[in-house]
Amino acid sequence: MIKDTIVANATPLIPSAVSIIRISGDRALEIGRKLFRLPESIRERRVYFGKITDSKGSVIDEGLFIFFKGPRSFTGEDVVEIYPHGSVPVVKKIIEEAVNLGARFAQPGEFTKRAFINGKIDLTQAEAIADLIEARSEKASRVAVNILEGKLSEKVKELRNSLLYLVSLIEAEINFPEDVEEIDPDQIKKGLEHVIKGIDDLLRTYRKGEIIREGIKLAIVGRPNVGKSSLFNALVGYERAIVSEYRGTTRDFIEETVSIKGIPVKLLDTAGLRETEDKIELIGIKKAKEKIEEADVVIFVFDLSEGLTDEDLRIYEQIKYKDPIVVGNKSDLVNEKELDIFRKKYYFKNVLFVSTKLQKNLDHLEEEIFHKLGIIEDSDSEIYINLRHYKALEKAKNILKKTVQNIDELIDFKEILMLEISEAEKYLEEITGEITTEDVLENIFSRFCIGK
């Protein structure tokens, strides 16, 4: 199939000003020439304007044409890109004509898969392309770009090269015992510990990487009319939830995704938890409890002007297993002396006093959300591993730790020692795709959209 010439739309199939159709493979230019009226001689990477025609010579549209000669292309093969107007029937017609001329409609991610197979990118960079397309925040896109630029590959290759160096020392002693000095076990041990530390540094990025890519769920909980919806609106930045003086206004959960410090946050404004016989409100309360269970972070809100009521404490007891952030709202209605009394009276470790009306201390609340997740602000140049990387690194680390623990015994069985280190090295090679299986590739590239 790698010899097939493939075609697909590289832009969404929706009405737009311009679309992109991509053709890749040995016959890309041949098919492109039959679709597009071009001069006899063309140059690669040069933009040509002209008419796009069908097999009968009828004009389908007019647009632009670019030819990328392999291997100086994204896929490493000959690539043609045609830019017609973004008419859905026009795009479909051009693709249909390309298929009739011998191309095959591309599978999801097949262009990027070919780029990987042809050595244009490694597997971490291929994954980064998918992450960049799916990025839900500016920070997520920056992280994807860092990996696309090869920064994760560089770190993994540094660790792999360190292991290769140790393997070469051991192999030299095995093959040339008379010419090479006996290896110091401490040298091997220090080298392995250095790699283990590097692996640990990468493993620590997994949790934050998942949060940056997938975002978090944050539920706002409390009894009716304490200001949950006002807090929700303040975090969203506009009046998404209805704010009313009447108890039980929010009868269902309201959901909105926002970005807080570059992290996608799905905010859930839940129905007020209270005893009620209203059947509709009871459904809302049941759903609220379900959303609380799903949430990564829970904010428990009470009304400072009324103090903590028995109903507040009853609700807190129900959700304290989630270790909620406790927020006292309407601090603008309470003086500092009353706040001091509150601090001494109740057993909460930390209480954030906020005023949604005055937008007071909301920035402190955002900081507390990040603290709860174990996230600290850092530079934008970092890289974060995904689950596939995590599993491979864990396997490599476990082998190396066991080798370090048994180094005094293994130093007398250098062939086994070399095999152990080589096994760990292979797991690092899996990350970049130097060693891989078709199942792994299928799992990765099935995430991609058609045409990428």
Summary of the structure (lengths in Angstrom):
residues: 452
radius of gyration: 29.8
end to end distance: 16.8
largest distance: 90.2
contacts: 1435
relative contact order: 0.12
helix: 48%
strand: 16%
